[in-house]
């Protein structure tokens, strides 16, 4: 039997977007828009954006199918999301996390604050990888919002 381990980690990312909270929230809620910034071009993506609804993103990395399955636990329009995510490599669970996303109005638009608490299992994923990937997604969100604002 192989060595088992669990690493617990938390990160918070804040971003400012020059559009309203409603516009940022809509980019999470609309399946086509979300797929543009979240899943990337080569991943399969499904979104059922409602409480207890599922989001699934699936792609291949280095020959292995990676699946992220999210369940939305709370949706407060234009204000907050709470969701859980399980990330698997093939059939093997790699991480389980709970995340909150807060949308706050500012003079310049919206401050988005994303906080994620994760259990990283058996060294299959590292917290810094997840934080970097999430940051990259939020950068892609900014690009999508900029294109929509034009």
N, C-alpha and C positions, 0 to 999 in steps of 0.2 A: 504494500500500500504506500502511495506517495505521501510526502509531507503536506499537511494542510495548514493554511494560514489565512488570517483575515487582517487586512489593514484598513483602519477607519480614517477617513480624511474629509475635511470640509474646505470648500473654497467659495469665495464671493467675487463676482465680476460686476462692475458698474459700467454702464455705457450711457452716453447722452445722444439723443436723436432729435433733429430739428423739425419734428412733426408732433402732432398731438398724441396723447396716450391712446385714443381711439384708433388712430392710424397704425400705431405700433402693435396694439392688441389685434387688429384685423389681420396683420401679417402673420400672426400665430394661428388665427382661427380659420383662415381660408386655405383649403387643401392645396390648391395650385400655387399660391404665393409661398406657403410654408415649404413645399417641396423645392422651390427655387433656391432658398437660402439654407435650408436645414439638411436636406438629403444629398445634395450634389447631383451632378448629371448622370452618374452611372448606378445609383442606388434605386431600388424599388421603394416606394413610399405610399403609405395609406394613412389617412387621418379621419377619425370620427371624433370631432371636437365637441364633446359634451361631457358632463360629469359621468364617470364610469366608462367613457368612451376610450377607445384604444388608438394609439398611433404606432405604426410599425415601419421601421426603416431597415432595409436589408441590402447588403452589398458584399462584395468579395474583396478581401485584403490578403495579399500574399497567398492566394489559393484557398483561403478559409472563408466560409460564409460567416459574416458578422451580422447579428440581428439585435436591434435595439427595440424593445417593446415597452411602450409607455402607457400608463393608465392615468387619466385625469381625475384627480380626487376632489378638487375644488376649482371652480371658474367664477370669478367675480369680474364681469365685463369691464374692460378698460382700467382695471385696478390690480388684479392678482390672479395667479395660477399656482396650483399645488399639484404635483404629479410624482408618480413613482416610475422608475425605469429599471428594467432588467436587461443587461447586455450579455449576449452569449456568443461564444466562438463555436460554430457548429452546434452541437447539442450540449455543450459544456457551459454552465453559468460562470461568467467572469466577474460581473459587478451587479450590485443592487443599490439603488440610490433613491433619495427623496429630494425634490427640488421645489423651491418657490421662486416665482418671478413676480416682481412688483413693478408697476408702471406708475410713476409719479409725475404730475404736471410740473413743469418749470417755466420760467420766463422765456427760455429758448426752445421749449418743446417738451421732451420727455426724458426723465432719468429712469433707466431700466436697471433694476438690481436683481441679479440671479444668484441664489445661494443653493449649493448642492452639498448634501451629506451622503457619503458613499461608503459601502463595504466592498473592498476590493479583495477578491478571493484567489488564493493560491498563486499570487504573482502574475495572473493573466493580463491584468491592466494596471497601470500606475496612475495615481492621482494627477500627476503633472501632465500625463497624456490626455486625461479627460478634461482638465482645465484648459489646456491648449486647444483641443478640439472644440470645446464650447466657445472659447474666445473667437476662434476662426468662424464659427457659425454666426456669432453676433456681429462680426465684421461683415460677413456676407449679408446679414439682415440690413445693415446700414446701406450697403450698395443697392439692395432691392428697394428700400425706402427712398433713396435718392432718385432712383429711376422713376418711381411712382409719383414723386413730388414734382417732376418736371412737366 
